[in-house]
Amino acid sequence: TKELFAITFTGMNFILLALPILGLVTLVSTFATTPRRVMVWTLLFWSIGTTLFGWLSSLHPLFDWLTLVIPSAHVPVLMTQYGFATLKMAHIPILQTVLFLALAVFVLNREDL
């Protein structure tokens, strides 16, 4: 049962890590024209965004919240948790996913006008 418990939480954590990335890919695919561009723009946002937001948050603590926009920014904290403690971070990837999907719907509705 202990192994089943660990596998269940590993699967849940994987889903929680994948959801914001899929939301970001959905958002980027609303304005990118090819699948290759979707992946390039997503990777650029991920790498440049992580660097830029990390730099801004190191300049002033007021910008710490910007790191929450980047998918998987909570992974270092999540890696130190085990069991039900990992679910205390579940709100971050869920909110990221909702944000990216809401922006994608907004972009799609603007294109329809």
N, C-alpha and C positions, 0 to 999 in steps of 0.2 A: 504493500500500500504506500510506503514511503516513496518508492520509485514512481508510482502512478501519480502521486501528488506532485512530485518534482516535474514530471513530464507535462502534466496539465498546466502548471504555472509557466513552464518554458514556452508552451504553445500559446498561452494567453499573452505572454510578453512579446513573442514574435509577432502576433497579430497587432498588438498595440504599437510596435515599432514600424510595421508595414503600412498601417492606415494613413499616417500623415504623408508618407512618401507617395502613396497612391493618390492622395488628395492633391499634392503638389503637381504630380504628373498630369492629373485631370485639368488643373488650372492652366498649366503651360500648354496643354494640347488645345485649349480654346483659341490660342493665337499663333501657335506654331503650325507650319504647313505640312511638315513631313514627320514621321516617327523619329528619324535621326535628329531633327532639330528639337523635337520634344526632349529627347534625352540630353542633348547638348545644353539646352537652356536650363533644364532641371539641374544638371551637374554644375553649371555655372552659378546658378542661384545658391545651390547648396554650398559650394566651396567659397565663392566670393562673399556670400551672405554670412557664413560662419566667421570668416576672417574679419569682415567689416564690423559686424555686430559685436564680435569679441573685442576688437580694438576699441570701439566706442564705449563698451561697458567697462573696459579697463581705464578709460579716461575719466569717466564719471559714473558713480553708482546709479545715477538716475536712468541710465540706459541699459541696466541689467535685464529689464523685461524684453528687450529686443532679441535676446538669445532664445527666448521661448518661441519665436516665429520659425526658427530653423528646425526642420524635422530631426528627430533623434538627438536633440540638444540635452535631453534629460538622461541619456544612456549612462554617463559616468555615475550618476546617483543611483540609477536603477541596478547597476551591476553590483553594488554593495548590499543590496537587499535580497531577502529570501522569503518565499512563501507569501503570505497575505500582505506583508510589508511592501511588496512590489506594486500592489494595487493602489497604494496611497499616491503614486505618481500617475495613475491612469487618466486623470483629468487633463493632463498636458497634451498627450497625443490625440485624445478625443477632441479637445478644443481646437488643436491645430487642423485636424481633419475637417471639422465643421467650418472653420475659417476658410480653408482652401476651397472647399466645395461651394460655400456661399459666394466667394469671389468668382468662381467659375460660372455659377448660375447668373450672377450679375453681369459678367462679361458676355455671356450668351444672350441674355435679354437685351443688352445694349446693341448687340450686332443685329438683332431682329428688327430694331427700329429703323 
